[in-house]
Structure formats: structure tokens, C-alpha cells
Amino acid sequence: MPRANRYSVAGAAYHLTHRCHNRQFLLKTAQDRDSYRKLLREAFSSSAVSLLGYTITSNHVHLLVASNTQGAVGSLMQLVQGQFAGAYNRRKKREGAYWSDRYHATMIDSGQHLLACLRYIDLNMVRAGVVRHPQEWPWTGWHELVGERKRYRLIDSRALLDRLDATSWPAFQKYYRGAIEDALMQKEACRRDGRWTESLAVGSSAFTKRVEAQIILARKRSRTTLEEGDGGRWTLRETAADYALERSLGANSGF
């Protein structure tokens, strides 16, 4: 399993992405995706980590999580990914790795930045050309977020509202449904945006600079670049060489 990161920002949200080994379609059946979601629900119900959004595809998963407890996210991921891999291999009489060596974590700022990341996650299967709308893919948080999935829910609505500074759950549901429709109308759903899945952090200038300071403190030197994007959204990235090195070593995997 991935090694622990040497840096994090207390209370930050994280967009986690983890692929099946060698990009195999090991989550290709509805039964497998249902089993993984059930395990997620059980794990988050007794964890110090809140699930804010998710999408389970046929060969990778997206989880938007948050916790104020140091080390809780890494511990939960180790538990869930390990248990699911073991159960899958026993059921299929399979040997070998189920997941890729590491998962990637991008720290996400609150407010509009978190909302944009949430929307990006829910539109994953639309970008992949599998469905035309998130409502056609049962294994995504969209159904909970707009009120269409009422039983066996996973998402911590209270924690999500707090980070979005939203007034009420019904108001958020109405807004979010419209935000998804706007994205589909503007063709944004068809565009891949690597900052949500490859960066160290995405958010305001103050947030990304705070993350950068943590990394410099941990590493004793900076290997990062800050980029300003649209709408005051900043992205903190590793240099290209260091990003490749981190991927090969698995050093930016957990916390």
C-alpha cells in the first residue's frame, strides 16, 4: 500500500484517484461496483473521514474526502482498498495486485473550488463517453446530491454544506442540479482537466501558497510551481521531473 505523505494541510479536503492494476477493468461488473460501494459505506460510517463525493468507474475510483484527524484518510484508504482487493481475489480465485501501487491525492480548497471538483467527479463517465448524463451512471454521488438516492447513502451532507458555506441542503440540491446541466450545455463535461487529478493542490492563492509552504518545510526546498487559472483558481504542481519521480516511488500517495 502507499507510503504516508510528509505533508498535509489540517482540515483540507482531498480528491483521491486510484486505478486498478495496469488499468485493468476489474470493476467492470455492476456486482463489483456495488460491492465496493457497500464497503465504502461501512468504512465511512465508523471513520473520522467524511465522504463528500464519489464516482466508481470500471477501472478506477474517485473519492472526495475530508477529515480533521491526521492520518485518518490514509488509514481508511489502506483498509478499504486492502479489504476489497482481498475479497475480490478470493472470489475470483485470482492472484496478484488489484490496485496500482499508489493513489493520487490532490488537496482541494473549500467553497467554489470544492464545488467545481465535485462537479468534475460526477461528470467523469460523461467525459468518458459512457453516458450522456450522470443520472445514467448509478455509481456516482450525483444521485445522492440531488436527492434521487435516499437509502444506503454515503455522502456526509452536513460536512459538505459546511465546506461549501451553503445555507440548506434543498437549496444546494437545486443549485447543484443546475450546475451539472450548465456544464453539459457548455460542453465542459467533455474536457479533461488534469489539475484535479495530477496536482498537489487546487484553490485560492492563499490556500495553495499555504500548501506550498508546508511542502517546502517538509522537503527543505521547493520542487513546486504555482499557476493562476480562471476565476482566481490557483494550481500547485510538482515540477515535471519530480512528478514523474513521485509516481515511480509512490511518495505522494497518502497522509
Number of C-alpha atoms within 10 A of each C-alpha: 17 19 16 15 17 15 18 20 20 12 13 19 27 28 27 22 22 22 23 21 17 12 14 15 14 19 21 13 12 13 10 16 21 15 16 21 20 14 17 20 16 13 17 18 15 10 15 16 23 23 24 25 25 25 25 24 23 18 18 21 21 23 22 25 25 25 19 15 12 14 16 17 23 18 15 18 20 15 15 16 17 15 13 18 19 15 13 19 14 11 9 8 8 13 10 9 13 21 22 17 19 23 23 22 26 25 29 29 25 21 17 16 18 23 18 14 22 23 20 21 26 27 27 25 24 19 18 14 11 13 14 15 19 22 16 13 21 15 21 25 27 27 19 18 24 19 13 10 14 10 7 11 15 22 21 17 17 14 17 25 16 13 18 17 13 14 10 12 16 13 10 18 16 13 12 18 16 13 15 19 13 13 15 16 10 9 11 15 25 16 13 13 11 8 16 24 21 17 19 27 31 31 23 21 16 11 21 25 17 15 21 25 16 17 21 15 13 14 12 10 10 15 16 18 13 16 13 14 11 6 9 11 16 23 25 25 22 19 13 12 9 13 19 12 13 15 15 12 14 20 18 23 24 25 19
